[in-house]
Amino acid sequence: MKTIEEAKRLIIAEKLKHYNERLADMERDLQFFYEESIDDEESLKIIMDLQDKVKQLKAVKNKESHEAVT
């Protein structure tokens, strides 16, 4: 039974790793668009909002996965 629980934790950890990699890609993309839109206030506002939402999503998913592992 212990090995099943360990396997579940490994699967969750792998999913979290993949999820965080994808979120990091999004963060890099948003940073690129931020730098490219530095003179466009409206675009910057949207990009900054998206950056905040990605950070919130990352925090939520990390919390959920941490709770599932423990």
C-alpha positions as protocol buffer text, in pm:
chain_id: "A"
residue {
  index: 1
  type: MET
  ca { x: 0 y: 0 z: 0 }
}
residue {
  index: 2
  type: LYS
  ca { x: 288 y: 233 z: 76 }
}
residue {
  index: 3
  type: THR
  ca { x: 425 y: 198 z: -277 }
}
residue {
  index: 4
  type: ILE
  ca { x: 89 y: 304 z: -424 }
}
residue {
  index: 5
  type: GLU
  ca { x: 95 y: 623 z: -217 }
}
residue {
  index: 6
  type: GLU
  ca { x: 455 y: 689 z: -322 }
}
residue {
  index: 7
  type: ALA
  ca { x: 361 y: 635 z: -686 }
}
residue {
  index: 8
  type: LYS
  ca { x: 72 y: 879 z: -654 }
}
residue {
  index: 9
  type: ARG
  ca { x: 304 y: 1139 z: -500 }
}
residue {
  index: 10
  type: LEU
  ca { x: 555 y: 1092 z: -781 }
}
residue {
  index: 11
  type: ILE
  ca { x: 283 y: 1137 z: -1043 }
}
residue {
  index: 12
  type: ILE
  ca { x: 157 y: 1453 z: -873 }
}
residue {
  index: 13
  type: ALA
  ca { x: 513 y: 1586 z: -843 }
}
residue {
  index: 14
  type: GLU
  ca { x: 575 y: 1519 z: -1213 }
}
residue {
  index: 15
  type: LYS
  ca { x: 252 y: 1693 z: -1310 }
}
residue {
  index: 16
  type: LEU
  ca { x: 348 y: 1991 z: -1095 }
}
residue {
  index: 17
  type: LYS
  ca { x: 692 y: 2005 z: -1255 }
}
residue {
  index: 18
  type: HIS
  ca { x: 538 y: 2006 z: -1603 }
}
residue {
  index: 19
  type: TYR
  ca { x: 278 y: 2263 z: -1498 }
}
residue {
  index: 20
  type: ASN
  ca { x: 545 y: 2492 z: -1353 }
}
residue {
  index: 21
  type: GLU
  ca { x: 753 y: 2461 z: -1668 }
}
residue {
  index: 22
  type: ARG
  ca { x: 454 y: 2571 z: -1878 }
}
residue {
  index: 23
  type: LEU
  ca { x: 383 y: 2860 z: -1641 }
}
residue {
  index: 24
  type: ALA
  ca { x: 748 y: 2966 z: -1663 }
}
residue {
  index: 25
  type: ASP
  ca { x: 712 y: 2969 z: -2044 }
}
residue {
  index: 26
  type: MET
  ca { x: 409 y: 3194 z: -2007 }
}
residue {
  index: 27
  type: GLU
  ca { x: 599 y: 3425 z: -1772 }
}
residue {
  index: 28
  type: ARG
  ca { x: 885 y: 3455 z: -2022 }
}
residue {
  index: 29
  type: ASP
  ca { x: 643 y: 3524 z: -2307 }
}
residue {
  index: 30
  type: LEU
  ca { x: 464 y: 3791 z: -2105 }
}
residue {
  index: 31
  type: GLN
  ca { x: 796 y: 3951 z: -2015 }
}
residue {
  index: 32
  type: PHE
  ca { x: 884 y: 3964 z: -2386 }
}
residue {
  index: 33
  type: PHE
  ca { x: 553 y: 4130 z: -2469 }
}
residue {
  index: 34
  type: TYR
  ca { x: 598 y: 4370 z: -2178 }
}
residue {
  index: 35
  type: GLU
  ca { x: 937 y: 4481 z: -2310 }
}
residue {
  index: 36
  type: GLU
  ca { x: 803 y: 4512 z: -2663 }
}
residue {
  index: 37
  type: SER
  ca { x: 505 y: 4720 z: -2549 }
}
residue {
  index: 38
  type: ILE
  ca { x: 687 y: 4958 z: -2318 }
}
residue {
  index: 39
  type: ASP
  ca { x: 546 y: 5262 z: -2500 }
}
residue {
  index: 40
  type: ASP
  ca { x: 189 y: 5133 z: -2513 }
}
residue {
  index: 41
  type: GLU
  ca { x: 18 y: 5201 z: -2180 }
}
residue {
  index: 42
  type: GLU
  ca { x: -299 y: 5007 z: -2263 }
}
residue {
  index: 43
  type: SER
  ca { x: -106 y: 4696 z: -2363 }
}
residue {
  index: 44
  type: LEU
  ca { x: 119 y: 4722 z: -2058 }
}
residue {
  index: 45
  type: LYS
  ca { x: -183 y: 4732 z: -1831 }
}
residue {
  index: 46
  type: ILE
  ca { x: -321 y: 4412 z: -1987 }
}
residue {
  index: 47
  type: ILE
  ca { x: 16 y: 4238 z: -1980 }
}
residue {
  index: 48
  type: MET
  ca { x: 71 y: 4328 z: -1615 }
}
residue {
  index: 49
  type: ASP
  ca { x: -274 y: 4194 z: -1530 }
}
residue {
  index: 50
  type: LEU
  ca { x: -192 y: 3870 z: -1710 }
}
residue {
  index: 51
  type: GLN
  ca { x: 140 y: 3846 z: -1526 }
}
residue {
  index: 52
  type: ASP
  ca { x: -44 y: 3880 z: -1194 }
}
residue {
  index: 53
  type: LYS
  ca { x: -298 y: 3615 z: -1296 }
}
residue {
  index: 54
  type: VAL
  ca { x: -20 y: 3372 z: -1394 }
}
residue {
  index: 55
  type: LYS
  ca { x: 147 y: 3426 z: -1054 }
}
residue {
  index: 56
  type: GLN
  ca { x: -185 y: 3363 z: -879 }
}
residue {
  index: 57
  type: LEU
  ca { x: -244 y: 3048 z: -1082 }
}
residue {
  index: 58
  type: LYS
  ca { x: 104 y: 2922 z: -1003 }
}
residue {
  index: 59
  type: ALA
  ca { x: 50 y: 2980 z: -631 }
}
residue {
  index: 60
  type: VAL
  ca { x: -287 y: 2802 z: -636 }
}
residue {
  index: 61
  type: LYS
  ca { x: -159 y: 2502 z: -830 }
}
residue {
  index: 62
  type: ASN
  ca { x: 150 y: 2468 z: -611 }
}
residue {
  index: 63
  type: LYS
  ca { x: -67 y: 2484 z: -299 }
}
residue {
  index: 64
  type: GLU
  ca { x: -310 y: 2225 z: -437 }
}
residue {
  index: 65
  type: SER
  ca { x: -30 y: 1990 z: -533 }
}
residue {
  index: 66
  type: HIS
  ca { x: 146 y: 2036 z: -200 }
}
residue {
  index: 67
  type: GLU
  ca { x: -176 y: 1950 z: -18 }
}
residue {
  index: 68
  type: ALA
  ca { x: -229 y: 1644 z: -238 }
}
residue {
  index: 69
  type: VAL
  ca { x: 123 y: 1517 z: -168 }
}
residue {
  index: 70
  type: THR
  ca { x: 100 y: 1553 z: 210 }
}
